[in-house]
Amino acid sequence: MTQYRFHHTTLSKVPMQLPDFSDKFSDNLALLPAMDTVAAIELVDQSGAAVAKIENKPGQAGSLRVYGWLAGKLGAITPEAAELGLKIYAEHTEDARANPGKHPNIDRLFGIQTPDQTLQVKGL
């Protein structure tokens, strides 16, 4: 009989390695990996319904990288991921607060406050 040993660790005890994000979106984006091979991502709610599509094209490519990186680090766009995403968007976060609707991919993060609002990210 094979015996396995498991080392139990909680996420709260293991700090997640994060880049040193600044207050400038372009600097933060430069810290995230490129996603050149991904044409688009789809955001899916808890019921399985697609709620948004972010394409790898001008005006959306930065958001594709942010959402893709967050999902890779945290498994989905959870409330914790949304909070981190708002930090990554930096100055654009404040602009989105002041101008609702101008930055829909940032506005979406404002709305993710509870675990049942978590979005899954699916590569297309």
Disulfide bonds with the S-S distance in Angstrom:
none
